[in-house]
Amino acid sequence: MSAPLLELRGVRAAYGTIEVLHGVDLVVPEASVVALLGPNGAGKTTTLSVAAGLMEPTSGTVLVAGRDVTGAGPEELARRGLTTIPEGKGIFPTLTVRENLVMATYARVSLAHVEAVAYERFPRLKERRNQVAGTLSGGEQQMLAMARGLAVEPAVLLLDELSMGLAPLVVEELYGIVGQIARQGTSILVVEQFARTVLGVADVAAIMVNGQIRRVGDPSAVEQELSAAYLGG
């Protein structure tokens, strides 16, 4: 397996005096999809927040392309090639699709490039480029959020609950695109509660329970342990 583009070593994190991550080790290799799975309250989103620079760990190390970035904020991590697409899509609902894409140009990429990447990957967005984003379907809003994130050609993409609130066919389509993105060289860490929606495209699956990674391995092998993890076995 190729060298990691994102790595967490012994990461602990807390909300006030309550520790929620207890020494998390996680590796995201180059051009791979790593699925972080587990029940509600397992610590998945906190792990993603630490990786994204939204939350500083109390101890441990975060590395991007082998460089220690522990404590760096989202802006610094973005400059190092890490893009986050949060749960809830993170679009501007009162702006049009095209105006949302304009926001990506603040990362010093041209609008022509942003639109080319977005419309090639998501042709539906081109059809709706003058439509107010808040009136798009949930799946189309998620496509718009992904299009904006991909416009800067990130080395590492962090996805939080991509399937949240979406129909199964839309989720299948989106995860098909996630697989394509990884094959083109982007490393992806995706947090999912509904595990089986992502296992089909994941290269590595990690099960998190009670703030610890309990198992890391091939998705087909890890799948056998999911029920026990979700049911507390």
Secondary structure as GFF3:
##gff-version 3
##sequence-region A 1 233
A	DSSP	beta_strand	4	15	.	.	.	ID=ss1
A	DSSP	beta_strand	18	29	.	.	.	ID=ss2
A	DSSP	beta_strand	33	37	.	.	.	ID=ss3
A	DSSP	alpha_helix	44	51	.	.	.	ID=ss4
A	DSSP	beta_strand	59	64	.	.	.	ID=ss5
A	DSSP	beta_strand	67	68	.	.	.	ID=ss6
A	DSSP	alpha_helix	74	79	.	.	.	ID=ss7
A	DSSP	beta_strand	82	85	.	.	.	ID=ss8
A	DSSP	alpha_helix	97	103	.	.	.	ID=ss9
A	DSSP	three_ten_helix	104	107	.	.	.	ID=ss10
A	DSSP	alpha_helix	111	121	.	.	.	ID=ss11
A	DSSP	alpha_helix	123	127	.	.	.	ID=ss12
A	DSSP	three_ten_helix	133	135	.	.	.	ID=ss13
A	DSSP	alpha_helix	138	150	.	.	.	ID=ss14
A	DSSP	beta_strand	156	160	.	.	.	ID=ss15
A	DSSP	alpha_helix	168	183	.	.	.	ID=ss16
A	DSSP	beta_strand	187	192	.	.	.	ID=ss17
A	DSSP	three_ten_helix	195	197	.	.	.	ID=ss18
A	DSSP	beta_strand	204	209	.	.	.	ID=ss19
A	DSSP	beta_strand	212	217	.	.	.	ID=ss20
A	DSSP	alpha_helix	219	231	.	.	.	ID=ss21
###
